[in-house]
Amino acid sequence: MIKHLKENKILYIAFLCAGLFIGSLMVDIGGLGEGKISKEYLSGATSSIFQTGDKTWISYDNPIIEMTVLNDINCPYCDPSKEVLAIKQNISPTIVAKDLDVKTQGGENLIDLFDIKSLPAFIFPKEIERIKGFENLEEVLIHEDSYYMLDPARVGMEPLKILGFSNMSDAKVTIVEFGDYQCPYSKQGHEALMEAVKDYSDEDVQVVFKHMPLSFHDLADEAAMAAECARNQGAFHQMSEGLFDSDLESVDDIKAVAKGIEDIHFEGFEACFNSEVTRSRVGEDKTLGQEIGVSGTPVFIINGRFISGARDADDLKEMIDDELN
C-alpha cells in the first residue's frame, strides 16, 4: 500500500550523511539551491559562518564534486531539481550538477555500465571518496570502475521515468500496472485504470499487469500465482478481476475463484498452482519492480512515466491522451 509505506519512509541518506558539513569551502546560503560556490573567500576565513556584505557564508572541508545527472532532456515530467537539491542538502552543498542526456553516447555508456533502468540517475566521479563521512555515504552508492551511482532504492527516491517499458506491447501507449490482489489501493487503482482505457483500441493502448505481492499480505503471493496459472489457460483477465473482487481469507477462496471460471480446467490449474516454477514466475515480477523503484502498490508506468498510488480515471486518461497526441 503506497499510502502506508510513504508515511513511514524517511530519506535514508539524511541519516547516513549527518555530520558531513564542516570545513573550508565557502558556500553562499542564499544560492544553495542553485549550487553557487564561491572560491574568493577561501583565504582569510576565520570562522565557519560569517558575513560579507549582504551574504552569509558557511565554510566546508569538502571539495567541489561534479555530479552527472543522467536524464531525458525531452521528457516534460522529468525535472530532477528537487532530487538535486536533496542531494546537495544531505550529502554536500559543494556538489555541482551537470546534465547529460540519456540519448548521447556518454549517456548510453553509463546505462550499460550501471545497468540503469530508471531516470534520473545521479553519478559521481572517484573524487566523491574525498568527502568527509564517505564511509557512511558508500552504503547507498553503487560502484563501477571509477564511478559511483546513487542507489535510488536505498535512499527512497522514486524514479520519474522507466527505461525500456514501452517495448512490452506493440500499442502506441503501453501501461504497465504493478498490483497486489489483497491491496485495497491496488483494487481502487485497477478499477480506475480499466475505466480509463475502456474506450481505446488495442492499437492505441494496452495494459500489461505485473505482480507486486506485498510481504504483509499473507495471500498475495498465492493470488498472484493463481492469476499466472489462469494465464496459462487463457483466462488471466477473468481470474484477475475475480481476485480483485473477492475477499480473500484462505487459499480455498483463491481456488474458488478459479472454479467459478468456465474456461479454467481445474486439475491443470491446481498442478500449476502447486509448482515452484509458478512461484518463481511471480518472483520475477517482484524483482523487476524492486529494481525500478516499486515499493508499494499500485504503480502505473505509462510509456515509461512512473506513477505511484491510485489515480482517478480522468487523471489516467489525461496522461494517456498526452502520450497519444
GIUR-V576625 format. One record per residue. N is the residue number from 0. RES is the residue in one letter. OMEGA is omega as a letter, one per 40 degrees, with the letter a starting at -180 (999 if undefined). NEAR is the number of other C-alpha atoms within 10 Angstrom. Layout:
N_RES_OMEGA_NEAR + N_RES_OMEGA_NEAR
//
This chain:
0_M_a_22 + 1_I_a_18 + 2_K_a_13 + 3_H_a_10 + 4_L_a_11 + 5_K_i_12 + 6_E_a_8 + 7_N_a_8 + 8_K_i_10 + 9_I_a_11 + 10_L_a_14 + 11_Y_a_15 + 12_I_a_21 + 13_A_i_16 + 14_F_a_12 + 15_L_a_20 + 16_C_i_20 + 17_A_i_13 + 18_G_i_12 + 19_L_a_19 + 20_F_i_21 + 21_I_i_14 + 22_G_a_15 + 23_S_i_20 + 24_L_a_24 + 25_M_i_27 + 26_V_i_24 + 27_D_a_19 + 28_I_a_15 + 29_G_a_12 + 30_G_a_12 + 31_L_a_17 + 32_G_i_16 + 33_E_i_15 + 34_G_a_19 + 35_K_a_16 + 36_I_i_19 + 37_S_i_13 + 38_K_a_10 + 39_E_a_9 + 40_Y_a_14 + 41_L_i_14 + 42_S_i_10 + 43_G_i_7 + 44_A_a_15 + 45_T_i_10 + 46_S_a_12 + 47_S_i_14 + 48_I_i_13 + 49_F_a_14 + 50_Q_i_11 + 51_T_a_8 + 52_G_a_6 + 53_D_a_5 + 54_K_i_12 + 55_T_a_14 + 56_W_i_21 + 57_I_a_19 + 58_S_a_21 + 59_Y_i_21 + 60_D_a_17 + 61_N_i_23 + 62_P_i_18 + 63_I_a_17 + 64_I_i_20 + 65_E_a_16 + 66_M_i_21 + 67_T_i_21 + 68_V_i_22 + 69_L_a_26 + 70_N_i_23 + 71_D_a_20 + 72_I_i_14 + 73_N_a_10 + 74_C_a_11 + 75_P_a_7 + 76_Y_a_12 + 77_C_i_17 + 78_D_a_14 + 79_P_a_18 + 80_S_i_12 + 81_K_i_9 + 82_E_i_15 + 83_V_i_21 + 84_L_i_19 + 85_A_i_17 + 86_I_i_19 + 87_K_a_18 + 88_Q_a_17 + 89_N_i_21 + 90_I_i_24 + 91_S_i_24 + 92_P_i_29 + 93_T_i_25 + 94_I_i_25 + 95_V_a_18 + 96_A_i_21 + 97_K_a_12 + 98_D_i_15 + 99_L_a_18 + 100_D_a_17 + 101_V_a_22 + 102_K_i_14 + 103_T_i_12 + 104_Q_i_11 + 105_G_i_12 + 106_G_i_18 + 107_E_i_15 + 108_N_i_13 + 109_L_i_19 + 110_I_i_17 + 111_D_a_10 + 112_L_a_13 + 113_F_a_17 + 114_D_a_10 + 115_I_a_18 + 116_K_a_19 + 117_S_i_23 + 118_L_e_24 + 119_P_i_28 + 120_A_a_25 + 121_F_a_23 + 122_I_a_24 + 123_F_i_21 + 124_P_a_15 + 125_K_a_13 + 126_E_i_14 + 127_I_i_21 + 128_E_a_15 + 129_R_i_13 + 130_I_i_19 + 131_K_a_21 + 132_G_a_17 + 133_F_a_16 + 134_E_i_11 + 135_N_i_15 + 136_L_a_22 + 137_E_a_18 + 138_E_a_14 + 139_V_i_18 + 140_L_i_20 + 141_I_a_14 + 142_H_i_17 + 143_E_a_11 + 144_D_a_9 + 145_S_a_9 + 146_Y_i_17 + 147_Y_i_22 + 148_M_i_21 + 149_L_i_21 + 150_D_a_19 + 151_P_a_21 + 152_A_a_17 + 153_R_a_14 + 154_V_i_18 + 155_G_a_16 + 156_M_a_17 + 157_E_i_19 + 158_P_i_22 + 159_L_a_21 + 160_K_i_24 + 161_I_a_20 + 162_L_i_16 + 163_G_a_11 + 164_F_i_18 + 165_S_i_19 + 166_N_a_13 + 167_M_i_15 + 168_S_i_17 + 169_D_i_13 + 170_A_i_17 + 171_K_i_16 + 172_V_i_24 + 173_T_i_24 + 174_I_i_24 + 175_V_a_23 + 176_E_i_23 + 177_F_a_24 + 178_G_i_28 + 179_D_a_28 + 180_Y_i_31 + 181_Q_a_26 + 182_C_a_21 + 183_P_i_15 + 184_Y_i_21 + 185_S_i_24 + 186_K_i_21 + 187_Q_a_16 + 188_G_a_25 + 189_H_i_27 + 190_E_i_17 + 191_A_i_19 + 192_L_i_23 + 193_M_i_13 + 194_E_a_15 + 195_A_a_18 + 196_V_a_19 + 197_K_a_10 + 198_D_i_9 + 199_Y_i_12 + 200_S_i_10 + 201_D_i_16 + 202_E_a_11 + 203_D_a_16 + 204_V_i_21 + 205_Q_a_19 + 206_V_i_20 + 207_V_a_14 + 208_F_i_17 + 209_K_a_20 + 210_H_i_27 + 211_M_a_29 + 212_P_a_26 + 213_L_a_20 + 214_S_a_9 + 215_F_i_10 + 216_H_a_13 + 217_D_a_14 + 218_L_a_20 + 219_A_i_21 + 220_D_a_22 + 221_E_i_21 + 222_A_i_29 + 223_A_i_29 + 224_M_i_26 + 225_A_i_28 + 226_A_i_28 + 227_E_i_24 + 228_C_i_26 + 229_A_i_26 + 230_R_a_17 + 231_N_a_13 + 232_Q_i_13 + 233_G_a_13 + 234_A_a_18 + 235_F_a_18 + 236_H_a_13 + 237_Q_a_19 + 238_M_a_26 + 239_S_i_21 + 240_E_i_16 + 241_G_i_19 + 242_L_i_25 + 243_F_a_21 + 244_D_a_13 + 245_S_i_14 + 246_D_a_12 + 247_L_i_19 + 248_E_a_11 + 249_S_i_13 + 250_V_i_12 + 251_D_i_10 + 252_D_i_15 + 253_I_a_23 + 254_K_i_18 + 255_A_i_15 + 256_V_i_20 + 257_A_a_26 + 258_K_a_15 + 259_G_i_13 + 260_I_a_15 + 261_E_a_10 + 262_D_a_13 + 263_I_i_21 + 264_H_a_13 + 265_F_a_17 + 266_E_i_9 + 267_G_i_13 + 268_F_a_21 + 269_E_i_14 + 270_A_i_11 + 271_C_a_19 + 272_F_a_22 + 273_N_a_14 + 274_S_i_12 + 275_E_i_11 + 276_V_i_12 + 277_T_i_20 + 278_R_i_18 + 279_S_i_12 + 280_R_i_14 + 281_V_i_23 + 282_G_i_18 + 283_E_i_15 + 284_D_a_17 + 285_K_i_21 + 286_T_i_13 + 287_L_i_15 + 288_G_i_18 + 289_Q_a_14 + 290_E_a_15 + 291_I_i_20 + 292_G_i_23 + 293_V_a_23 + 294_S_i_21 + 295_G_a_25 + 296_T_e_29 + 297_P_i_26 + 298_V_i_27 + 299_F_i_28 + 300_I_a_21 + 301_I_a_23 + 302_N_i_24 + 303_G_a_21 + 304_R_a_24 + 305_F_a_22 + 306_I_a_19 + 307_S_i_21 + 308_G_a_16 + 309_A_i_24 + 310_R_i_20 + 311_D_a_15 + 312_A_a_18 + 313_D_i_13 + 314_D_a_12 + 315_L_i_22 + 316_K_i_18 + 317_E_i_12 + 318_M_i_14 + 319_I_a_22 + 320_D_i_11 + 321_D_a_10 + 322_E_a_15 + 323_L_a_11 + 324_N_999_5
//
